[in-house]
Amino acid sequence: MISIRHKREKHIVLQVRGDDLENLRLTDLNLHGVDLADRVLTGSTLRDVDLTGADLVRAGLSRTRLSSCAVTRCDLFGSDMRGLVADDTDFSGSDLGQADLSQARLTAVCFYGANLREANLRGATLLGVDLTEALLYGADLAGAVLDEVDLTDAAYDEHTRWPAGFEPRERGAARITNLDSEPVL
């Protein structure tokens, strides 16, 4: 039996039989602030779940489906999100540094102000995704499909990899040549 405790208040918000959290179906839940660090939720489906402020550091979210979820101000640093399918989901202000989102399919997803430093988005499909003010230093978007992506005031550096022929400045992104300097528009 696994008990998922609230991050700050330490009360149990969800109990699951067995040793893992794989292939769960969760709908209309408030898991605000829950501690899921290092947990494996591979293949799970979450619909209308509020994970605001959750700790998902190094969580296993590969092949997970998120629909209409709030994943704002979450710590997803180093999470395995390969093949993630997300639609109408909000990651605003979340830390996805070094997260692996390769082959993810993201539709109408918001990453406003999110940290995607050194994130792997290789081969991902981003449709109508909002990356306004996102930090993309060292992110790998090689081979990604970027359709109707908003990069207004997103920041990237010389280590950021883009799909062949993609011009991030034309979408509003700013290249930072020195983290202590002003952006190059």
C-alpha positions in Angstrom: 0.0 0.0 0.0 1.4 3.4 -1.0 0.2 6.5 0.8 0.7 9.8 -0.9 1.1 12.5 1.7 0.5 16.2 1.2 3.9 18.0 0.9 3.4 20.5 3.7 0.5 19.3 5.9 1.6 15.6 5.9 -1.9 14.2 5.8 -2.7 11.3 3.4 -4.5 12.4 0.3 -4.4 9.2 -1.7 -3.8 5.5 -0.9 -3.0 3.0 -3.6 -2.7 -0.8 -3.2 0.5 -2.3 -4.5 4.0 -1.0 -4.8 3.7 1.5 -7.6 1.5 4.2 -9.1 1.7 3.0 -12.7 -1.4 3.0 -15.0 -3.6 4.9 -12.5 -6.8 6.7 -13.7 -7.2 9.9 -11.7 -10.1 12.3 -12.3 -11.2 15.6 -10.7 -8.8 15.5 -7.7 -7.0 18.2 -5.7 -3.5 16.9 -5.2 -2.2 20.4 -4.5 1.2 20.3 -2.9 1.4 16.5 -2.9 4.9 14.8 -2.7 5.4 12.5 -5.6 9.2 12.9 -5.8 10.9 9.8 -7.4 7.5 8.1 -7.8 6.6 6.2 -11.0 3.3 7.1 -12.7 4.1 5.6 -16.1 1.1 5.1 -18.3 -1.3 6.9 -15.9 -4.1 9.2 -17.0 -4.9 12.4 -15.1 -7.9 14.5 -16.0 -8.9 17.7 -14.2 -6.2 17.1 -11.5 -4.7 20.0 -9.6 -1.1 19.3 -8.8 -0.2 23.0 -8.1 3.0 23.2 -6.0 3.5 19.4 -6.1 7.0 17.9 -5.7 7.6 15.7 -8.8 11.4 15.7 -8.8 12.7 12.8 -10.9 9.2 11.4 -11.2 8.5 8.8 -13.8 5.8 10.2 -16.0 6.6 8.5 -19.3 3.6 7.7 -21.5 1.4 9.5 -19.0 -1.6 11.5 -20.3 -2.6 14.8 -18.7 -5.8 16.5 -19.7 -7.0 19.9 -18.3 -4.6 19.6 -15.4 -3.0 22.3 -13.3 0.7 21.5 -12.9 1.7 25.1 -11.9 4.6 26.0 -9.7 5.6 22.3 -9.5 9.1 20.9 -9.2 9.6 18.5 -12.1 13.4 18.8 -12.2 14.9 15.7 -13.9 11.5 14.0 -14.4 11.1 11.3 -17.1 8.3 12.5 -19.2 9.2 10.7 -22.5 6.1 10.2 -24.6 3.9 12.4 -22.4 0.6 13.4 -23.9 -0.8 16.6 -22.5 -3.6 18.8 -23.7 -5.0 22.0 -22.1 -2.6 21.6 -19.2 -0.9 24.5 -17.4 2.8 24.2 -16.3 3.2 27.9 -15.6 6.1 28.7 -13.3 7.1 25.1 -13.0 10.7 23.8 -12.9 11.3 21.3 -15.7 15.0 21.7 -15.8 16.7 18.6 -17.2 13.3 16.9 -17.7 13.1 14.4 -20.6 10.1 15.4 -22.7 11.4 13.6 -25.8 8.7 12.4 -28.2 6.0 14.2 -26.0 2.8 15.4 -27.7 1.8 18.8 -26.2 -1.4 20.5 -27.4 -2.6 23.9 -26.0 -0.2 23.5 -23.1 1.1 26.6 -21.2 4.7 26.9 -20.0 4.5 30.6 -19.1 7.6 31.5 -17.1 8.6 27.8 -16.8 12.2 26.7 -16.4 13.1 24.3 -19.2 16.9 24.6 -18.9 18.6 21.7 -20.4 15.2 20.0 -21.0 15.1 17.3 -23.7 12.2 18.0 -26.1 13.9 16.2 -29.0 11.3 14.9 -31.4 8.4 16.3 -29.4 5.3 17.8 -31.0 4.2 21.2 -29.7 0.9 22.5 -31.1 -0.4 25.8 -29.8 2.0 25.8 -26.9 2.7 28.9 -24.9 6.4 29.3 -24.0 6.1 33.0 -23.1 8.9 34.0 -20.8 10.1 30.4 -20.5 13.8 29.8 -19.9 15.2 27.5 -22.6 18.9 27.7 -21.9 20.5 24.5 -23.2 17.1 22.9 -24.1 17.2 20.4 -27.0 14.3 20.9 -29.4 16.1 19.3 -32.4 13.6 17.5 -34.6 10.6 18.9 -32.7 7.5 20.1 -34.4 6.8 23.7 -33.3 3.4 24.7 -34.7 1.8 27.9 -33.5 4.2 28.1 -30.6 4.4 31.4 -28.7 8.0 32.2 -27.7 7.3 35.8 -26.7 10.1 36.9 -24.4 11.4 33.3 -24.0 15.1 33.2 -23.3 17.6 30.9 -25.0 21.4 30.6 -25.3 24.0 29.3 -27.7 23.5 25.8 -26.3 19.8 25.7 -27.2 19.1 23.4 -30.1 16.2 24.2 -32.5 14.7 22.2 -35.3 16.4 22.7 -38.7 15.5 26.0 -40.2 13.6 27.3 -37.2 14.2 30.9 -36.3 13.2 31.5 -32.6 13.7 35.3 -32.9 10.9 35.4 -35.5 8.6 34.0 -32.8 9.6 36.5 -30.2 12.4 34.6 -28.3 15.5 36.4 -27.2 19.0 35.0 -27.3 21.0 35.6 -24.2 24.7 35.7 -24.9 25.8 36.2 -21.4 23.5 35.6 -18.5 24.6 38.9 -17.0 23.7 40.8 -20.1 20.6 42.1 -21.9 18.8 39.8 -24.3 19.6 40.1 -28.0 16.4 40.6 -29.9 
